[in-house]
Amino acid sequence: MIAKNPIRTAIDWGELAPLRLRARQVAEGVYSGVHRSALRGAGVEFGGYREYVPGDDLRWLDRRSLLRHDRLVVRQFETETDRTLSVLVDASASMGYRGPRAPAAKIAFASLMAAALARVALAGGEPVGVSFVAGGPSTSPVARASGRDQFERIVLSLEQVETGGDAHADGAMVEKAVHSLVRATRRGAIVVVLSDLLDLPEDAADRISEIAPSGRVLVVVQTLDPAEIDFPFTGTVRLRALEGGAVVETDATTARDRYLEALEALTRRWRDAVVGRGGRFVRASTADPPVQVVREIVRAVR
């Protein structure tokens, strides 16, 4: 729910533009004091050899086999069967909100987090892909890949995102996004979900948290506007749902406690679902320092 502020479909970047420069700055801040392979996850165990296929990381080629037997084989690692980073960004209508104290809209903050994480992972040699829940007609996913050009592709996709769609009314939006993500990743992959978790279908917490038990590293980052966290409004306010179309006129003082209780219950339900299945849960405000949030996500992965 929002008070007084308009809904935007194009990204309200505010103080977070330009994305490319800000993402590089955030990534460099994360690198400070942290090894560049920060997103590599838990311990690594050697798991034998297999034939090389195009797209395999050349770092794991076995040179001795090539010299002795003229065969291309790669070394496998039990926890690195799929060392990719997949970022799922919620682009539904509620992510377009920007309150009076926020530096930018929630979708802008989520896009910055996604781009900075991509920069960190790509610097470590890991392939990265970005997909979306809902979004406007210009919203398009980026298939996983590595290399310098992939960062540019991801930034371009995030810059063109438009918020749109009612994920609460259309449960297939979340189902489709999760299904596509699961099909595109395997055991060992890192999956980061950036969403306000508001106005999603009742079963969304269970559907998304089911990614974790399959051997993937799941981090769900609840991304909220400061006004959504503490409900600072006073007097009579007219609240309009960004998804669903409900409109309520009420006294802010009367509504505040009930709203905060409902938000805490929602957050607790998501945290219990994600952590209970082995995932990690991070709560962030769009007013938080971006470097701090990305570092927290990296720590959750490790």
C-alpha positions in Angstrom: 0.0 0.0 0.0 1.2 3.6 -0.6 0.2 7.0 0.5 0.2 10.1 -1.7 3.0 9.1 -4.1 2.3 8.3 -7.7 2.9 4.9 -9.3 5.6 4.8 -12.0 6.1 2.2 -14.6 9.5 3.4 -15.8 12.3 3.3 -13.2 12.5 6.3 -10.9 16.3 6.2 -10.6 16.6 9.3 -8.3 20.0 9.4 -6.7 21.0 5.9 -8.0 21.7 6.9 -11.6 23.6 6.2 -13.7 23.4 2.4 -13.1 26.6 1.4 -14.8 28.8 3.7 -12.8 27.0 3.2 -9.5 27.2 -0.6 -9.9 30.9 -0.5 -10.5 31.4 1.8 -7.5 29.4 -0.6 -5.3 31.3 -3.6 -6.6 34.6 -1.9 -5.9 33.4 -1.2 -2.4 32.6 -4.9 -1.9 36.0 -5.9 -3.2 37.7 -3.7 -0.6 39.1 -6.2 1.9 37.3 -9.1 0.2 38.8 -11.6 -2.2 37.4 -11.2 -5.7 36.0 -14.8 -5.7 33.6 -13.8 -2.9 30.6 -15.4 -4.5 32.1 -18.8 -4.8 30.1 -20.3 -2.0 31.0 -23.1 0.4 33.9 -25.6 0.5 35.1 -27.3 -2.7 35.8 -31.0 -3.1 37.4 -32.6 -6.2 34.9 -34.8 -8.0 36.8 -36.4 -10.9 37.0 -35.6 -14.6 34.7 -35.4 -17.6 34.9 -34.5 -21.3 35.2 -30.8 -22.1 32.1 -29.2 -23.7 32.0 -25.7 -25.2 31.3 -23.1 -22.5 33.2 -24.9 -19.7 35.5 -22.7 -17.6 38.9 -23.0 -19.2 40.6 -22.7 -15.8 39.6 -26.3 -15.0 41.1 -27.9 -18.2 43.4 -30.7 -17.3 46.6 -29.9 -19.2 48.3 -33.2 -18.5 45.5 -35.1 -20.2 45.7 -32.8 -23.2 49.5 -33.3 -23.5 49.5 -37.1 -22.9 46.3 -38.2 -24.6 45.3 -35.3 -26.8 42.0 -35.1 -25.0 40.2 -32.1 -23.6 38.9 -33.0 -20.1 37.9 -30.7 -17.2 38.2 -31.2 -13.5 34.9 -31.3 -11.6 34.2 -30.1 -8.1 31.3 -31.5 -6.0 30.1 -28.1 -4.9 30.8 -26.4 -8.2 28.8 -28.4 -10.6 27.1 -25.1 -11.6 28.9 -22.1 -10.2 26.6 -19.6 -11.7 24.8 -16.6 -10.2 21.1 -16.2 -11.1 19.4 -13.0 -10.0 15.6 -12.9 -10.0 14.3 -9.4 -9.8 10.7 -8.6 -8.9 9.4 -6.1 -11.4 5.7 -6.2 -10.4 3.9 -2.9 -9.9 4.6 -2.6 -6.2 8.3 -2.3 -6.9 7.8 1.0 -8.6 7.1 2.8 -5.3 9.3 5.6 -4.0 8.5 7.2 -0.7 9.5 10.7 0.4 12.7 9.7 2.1 14.0 7.1 -0.4 16.9 7.8 -2.8 15.0 6.0 -5.6 12.3 3.5 -6.3 12.5 0.0 -5.0 13.0 -1.4 -8.5 16.0 1.0 -9.0 17.6 -0.2 -5.7 17.0 -3.9 -6.7 18.5 -3.2 -10.1 21.6 -1.7 -8.6 22.0 -4.7 -6.3 21.6 -7.1 -9.2 24.1 -5.2 -11.4 26.7 -4.9 -8.5 26.4 -8.6 -7.7 26.8 -9.4 -11.4 29.9 -7.3 -11.5 31.4 -9.1 -8.4 30.6 -12.6 -9.8 31.8 -11.9 -13.3 35.1 -10.6 -11.9 35.5 -14.0 -10.2 34.9 -15.9 -13.5 31.3 -17.1 -12.7 28.6 -16.9 -15.3 25.6 -14.6 -14.4 22.0 -14.5 -15.6 19.1 -12.1 -14.7 15.4 -12.8 -14.9 12.3 -11.1 -13.7 8.9 -11.6 -12.1 6.3 -9.7 -14.1 7.4 -6.3 -15.5 6.3 -4.1 -18.5 6.8 -4.9 -22.2 10.4 -3.7 -22.3 11.4 -6.1 -19.5 13.5 -9.0 -20.8 15.8 -11.6 -19.1 19.5 -12.0 -19.8 20.6 -15.6 -20.3 23.6 -16.7 -18.2 27.0 -16.1 -19.6 30.4 -14.9 -18.5 32.9 -12.3 -19.8 33.2 -8.6 -19.9 30.3 -8.0 -22.3 27.8 -9.8 -20.0 27.9 -7.0 -17.5 27.0 -4.5 -20.3 24.1 -6.8 -21.4 22.8 -7.0 -17.8 23.0 -3.2 -17.3 21.2 -2.6 -20.5 18.4 -5.0 -19.5 18.0 -3.5 -16.0 18.0 0.1 -17.4 15.0 -0.8 -19.7 12.9 -2.5 -17.0 9.4 -1.2 -16.4 7.3 -2.3 -13.5 3.9 -3.8 -14.2 1.6 -6.7 -13.5 -0.4 -7.8 -10.5 1.5 -10.8 -9.1 -1.1 -11.3 -6.4 -3.9 -11.7 -8.9 -1.9 -13.7 -11.4 -0.1 -16.4 -9.5 1.3 -17.8 -12.7 3.8 -14.9 -12.8 5.8 -16.3 -9.8 5.3 -19.9 -10.9 6.6 -19.2 -14.4 9.7 -17.3 -13.1 10.6 -20.0 -10.6 10.1 -22.8 -13.1 12.3 -21.1 -15.7 15.0 -20.4 -13.1 15.0 -24.0 -11.8 15.3 -25.3 -15.4 18.2 -23.0 -16.1 20.3 -23.8 -13.0 21.7 -26.9 -11.3 23.1 -28.0 -8.0 25.6 -25.5 -6.7 24.2 -22.5 -8.4 23.6 -19.3 -6.4 20.1 -17.8 -6.7 19.4 -14.3 -5.3 15.8 -13.1 -5.2 15.3 -9.3 -4.9 11.7 -8.4 -4.0 9.6 -6.4 -1.6 7.6 -9.7 -1.0 4.4 -7.6 -1.0 1.2 -8.5 -2.9 2.6 -11.8 -4.0 0.4 -15.0 -4.1 -0.2 -16.8 -0.8 2.0 -19.7 -1.9 4.9 -17.6 -3.2 7.1 -18.1 -0.1 6.8 -21.8 -0.4 7.4 -21.9 -4.1 10.5 -19.7 -4.0 12.0 -21.3 -0.9 11.7 -24.7 -2.6 14.7 -23.7 -4.7 17.0 -24.2 -1.7 16.6 -27.9 -0.9 17.6 -28.8 -4.5 21.3 -28.0 -3.7 21.2 -24.4 -4.9 22.3 -21.5 -2.6 19.2 -19.4 -2.2 19.3 -15.8 -0.8 16.0 -13.9 -0.6 16.5 -10.1 -0.1 13.3 -8.3 1.0 13.7 -4.8 -0.4 11.5 -2.2 1.2 11.0 1.6 1.0 11.7 3.4 4.4 8.1 4.5 4.4 6.9 0.9 4.2 9.1 0.0 7.1 8.0 2.6 9.7 4.8 4.1 8.2 5.6 7.7 9.0 2.3 9.2 7.7 0.1 11.4 9.9 -3.5 12.6 9.7 -6.0 11.2 7.2 -4.3 9.3 4.4 -5.6 7.7 1.3 -3.9 4.4 0.7 -3.9 2.7 -2.7 -2.6 -0.8 -3.4 -0.1 -0.9 -6.2 -1.4 -4.4 -7.1 -5.0 -5.3 -6.8 -6.5 -1.8 -7.0 -7.8 -1.6 -3.4 -8.2 2.0 -2.0 -8.6 2.8 1.7 -9.0 6.1 3.5 -8.1 6.0 7.1 -6.4 7.7 10.0 -2.7 7.0 9.9 -2.3 6.8 13.7 -5.0 4.2 13.9 -3.7 2.2 11.0 0.0 2.2 11.9 0.1 -0.5 14.5 -2.1 -2.9 12.5 0.0 -2.2 9.4 3.3 -2.8 11.2 2.0 -6.0 12.7 0.9 -7.3 9.3 4.3 -6.4 7.8 6.2 -8.2 10.6 4.0 -11.3 10.2 4.6 -11.3 6.4 8.4 -11.0 6.9 8.4 -13.7 9.6 6.5 -16.1 7.3 9.0 -15.5 4.5 12.0 -15.8 6.8 10.7 -19.1 8.3 9.9 -20.6 4.9 13.3 -19.7 3.4 15.6 -20.4 6.4 13.6 -23.5 7.2 14.6 -25.0 3.9 18.2 -24.1 4.1 18.1 -20.7 2.4 19.2 -17.3 3.6 17.0 -14.3 4.3 18.2 -10.6 4.2 16.0 -7.6 4.9 17.1 -4.3 3.3 15.8 -0.7 3.0 16.3 1.3 -0.1 17.9 4.0 2.2 20.6 1.5 3.3 24.1 2.0 1.9 24.3 -0.2 -1.3 27.8 -1.5 -0.5 26.5 -2.7 3.0 23.6 -4.6 1.5 25.7 -6.3 -1.2 28.3 -7.3 1.4 25.5 -8.8 3.5 24.3 -10.8 0.5 27.9 -12.0 -0.2 28.2 -13.1 3.5 24.9 -14.9 3.2 26.2 -16.8 0.2 29.5 -17.8 1.8 
